[in-house]
Amino acid sequence: MSHYAVTDNPQRGRYEARGDDGTLAGFADYRRTGDTLTLPHTVVQPEFEGRGVGSRLARHAFDTARREGLRVRPECSFMAGWAERHPEFQNLVQGA
């Protein structure tokens, strides 16, 4: 399984990455407050670590923020690190 589709699950307040067979590979919790998208926690299931699932979730979150005109508050260390490694998204980071 090499393709991961990321979808928004607003009822649970998270973006979910699922493999081709529907298996939940990981998720990124979020909160929307005003014009801010806060990313407090990211989980990648152990069996999917090292396969780009976290990066796929991060890109989806930041692309969503850009499309919707939101600022991003990456409280999760993974998301903060990802943003630092992707300067094209730095203008979205709150306080940057």
N, C-alpha and C positions, 0 to 999 in steps of 0.2 A: 504494500500500500504506500504509494509515494505522493498521491494527490490529497490535499486537505482543503475542504471547503469550509470557509468561516461564515457563520451566520450570526445575526443578532437574536438573542433570546431576552426580550425586554421584561418578560414576566420574572425572570431570574436575575436580571440586571447583569448580563454577561454576554460576551462574544464567545462562541463555541466553535472549535475546530473539530471536524469529523472526517474520518477517512472515507474512502469509496464505499465501504460496506456499512457506513453509518456509525462506526465505533467512535465514541468520544475520545479524542486524542488529547485535548486540553481546553482550557477556557481562561478568559481574562475578565474578572469582575470590573464593573464600572458603575459610576454614579454621575448623573447629569444634574448640575445645579446652575441655573442661569445659563451663562455662555461657557461654562467650564465642564470638561469631561475629566473626571478623576478616575485614575486607574490604580486601585489599591492592592490588587492581588492577581497573580498569574500562576496557573497550575498546568504543567504538562505531565501527563501520566508517565510513570517510569519507563514503560515499554516503548514510548514514543520519543524519549529524550534524544537529542542529537540529530533529529530529522527535520529541523526547521519549523516545527509547530509553533514555538514561541514567537519566532520572527514573523510568521504568517499572521498570528494574532495581533502582534504589535503593529504591523503594517496596516491591517484592517482598521484598528482603532484610530491610528493617526490619519489614514485616508478618510475615514468617516468624519473626524474632527475637522479636517480641512474642507471637505465638501459641505459641511453644515455650519462652517464659520465659528467653530468652538476653539477655545484654548484648552490645552491639555495639562493636567497636573499628574505626573507620573510618580505616585507614592511608592509603587512597587519597584524594588531595586532592578529587576529585570527590565521593566519598561523604561526606567530612567537611563540605564546603560544602553539600551537599544537606541533611544533618542540621541544620546551622545555620539553614537557610532553612525548616525544618519543625519548629517548636518542639514539636509534638505527639509527636515521637519523641525529644526530648532526654533524657527519663528513661531511655532504653535505652542511651545512649552511655556507654561505660565512662570513668570519670573526670570526667563532667560534673556 
